[in-house]
Amino acid sequence: MVWVLAIILVALDQATKYIAHHLVGPDGSARLLPFLNIVHLDNPGAAFGTLQHVGNLFFIIISVAAVAVLAVVLAKSPKNRRPIGLVLVLSGAAGNLIDRLALGHVRDFIDVHAGSHHWPAFNFADSYLSIGIALLLIGSFLKTKDGQN
């Protein structure tokens, strides 16, 4: 079931990127809410546009390694002990890897802001990664008496 969820999450990420970028077009923007815009941003770097000078190949290698390791860890996890955080991180890494392989960059489109102060644009895959990592960190601190999560 976790594999189906991962596929659905990656498909959702890819679909929203496609819709958003075709909705607003290059250099476009559409206001959805007073604090939320849909934008068209091609991000060749890492989170928040950092490390753009490193190059796409570096991020592809890191992403392939991350997806492979996460898939193995998830597959080896007992079926009743598969953390949703792993599924989210795997899905996020895979979603952005697809962009890098197909386009040479990641498509970002969610622009959250308060007035003129904007959070760096992101996408669903970035959200999966952030939430997944947070859940894994929280889970690592919540141990029962027998040492299990």
MOKA-V628478 format. One record per backbone hydrogen bond with DSSP energy under -0.5 kcal/mol. CO is the residue of the C=O (numbers start at 1). NH is the residue of the N-H. If there is no record, write none. Layout:
BEGIN
co=[CO/CO]
nh=[NH/NH]
END
This chain:
BEGIN
co=[1/2/3/4/5/6/7/8/9/10/11/12/13/14/15/16/17/18/19/20/21/25/28/30/30/33/35/36/36/37/37/38/39/40/41/41/42/43/46/47/49/50/51/52/55/56/57/58/59/60/61/62/63/64/65/66/67/68/69/70/71/72/73/78/79/81/83/83/84/85/86/87/88/89/90/91/92/93/94/95/96/97/98/99/99/99/100/106/106/108/109/109/110/110/111/112/114/116/117/122/122/123/124/125/126/127/128/129/130/131/132/133/134/135/136/137/138/138/141/144/148]
nh=[5/6/7/8/9/10/11/12/13/14/15/16/17/18/19/20/21/22/23/24/25/28/40/32/38/36/113/32/33/39/111/30/41/27/43/108/44/106/49/50/52/46/54/55/59/60/61/62/63/64/65/66/67/68/69/70/71/72/73/74/75/76/77/81/82/83/86/87/88/89/90/91/92/93/94/95/96/97/98/99/100/101/102/103/104/105/104/43/108/41/39/111/112/122/37/119/117/118/114/109/110/127/128/129/130/131/132/133/134/135/136/137/138/139/140/141/141/142/143/147/144]
END
